[in-house]
């Protein structure tokens, strides 16, 4: 029983690490840096070309990260079960608003500065609720 709990906690941490990093790669490609946009308008030809290259690389990274997310989801279902996929989606959905907040404010999230609204409590709940769902999915779902 204790081993099962430890395995579930370790799996939850791994899913959180992999899922949030893949989500971060994917979501950040949709947002442009306002400073780069300003520089693109005001800068010379060389600056504009470098910014275009940067944007193309960002778009490529977006496509690659989308493919990696699809492979990640497939691997979770293939090697474990649909419940583990649900846990990964719960973790990623719980991280999404925090990630958007970080991108908008340009700094790492701070629990004291983040608005305490329904979305905050829901996303916090999703992250923690994923742990018992993972335990159930690993040891009781066939």
N, C-alpha and C positions, 0 to 999 in steps of 0.2 A: 504494500500500500504506500509506504513512504517513498519507495523507489519510483512508483508511478507518479506521485506528486512531483518529485524532483525532475523526472523526465518531462512532465507537462510544463513545468516552470522553465526548464532549459529550452524546450521547443518554442514556448511563447516568446522568450527573449530572442531566439534566433529568427522567428517569424517577424517579430517587431523590427529587428535590425535590417533584415533583407527587404521587407515590405516597405518600410518608411524610406529607405535609401532609393529603391526603385521608383517609388512615388515621387520622391524629391527630384530625381533626374527627369522624370516625365513632366511634372508640373512646371518646373522652372523654365522649361523651354517655351512655354506659352506667354511668359511675361518678359517684356523688354525693359532694359535699364533706361530710365528717363535721362540720365546723364549722357548715355551713348546716343540717344535720339537727338538730344540738344547738340552734341558734338557733330553728329552726322549732318545736321542742317547748317551749322556754322563752319565746319572744317573744310579743308581743301580736298583735292582729289585722292591723295594717298590715304588720308584719314577715312574718307568715305569708303574706299575700297577695302580697307582693313575691317571696318565695321560690317560691311557686307559679307566678308569672309567669316567673321565671327557669327553673324546671323545664320549663314548657311551651315556652319558647324553646329550651331544650336538646333537647327531643324533636323540635321542628321542624327544628333544625339537624341532628339525626341522620337524619331522613328525607331532607332535602336532600342531605346528604353521601353517603348511600347511593345516591341517584339519580345524583349526580355521579360516583361510583365506577363505576356501571354504564355511564354515558355514556363515561367515560374508557376502560374496557375495550373497549367497542364501537368507539370511535375508533381504538384501537391496532390492532385486528384489521382494521378497514375500510381504514385508510390504510397500514398496513404488513402485518403478518402475525401468525399465531398465536404464533410464536416471541417476538415483542416482547411479546405479552400474557403469556407465560410468564415473561419477564424481569421485567415489572412485578409479577407475583404473587410471584416470588422476592424481590424487593426489599421488598415490603410484608410478606411473611411473616418476612423477616429483621429487620424493624424492630419487629414486633409485641411480642415479649417485652421489648425495651428500653422501649417505650412504656408497657407495663403496669408495669414497674419504676419509671419516672418518675412515673406516676400514684400508685402506692402510697406512694412516698417523698416526693412533693411537690417534687422538685427535679430538675434536669437530670442526665442520666446521667453518671457519672464512671467511667472505665475502671478506676481503682484501687479503687473501692468496690463495683463490681458483682461478684457472685459468679462465679467462674471455673468453671463446670460445663459439662456437655455441651451444654446449650441455648445457652449463650453462644458456644461454639465453632461450633456448627451455624449459628446466626444470622449470625455473622461470616462464615462460609464462604459462606452463601447470598448475602449482599450482594456479596462479591467474585466469586463464581462467575457472577453475573449478567452481568458484563462480557464474558467470552468468549462466553457464550450470546447476548448481544446482537450481538456482532460477527458470529457465525455466522448469526444470524437476519436481520440486515440485508443481508449480502453473499453468502450462499450459499443461503438458503431462497428459494424462488420462490412 
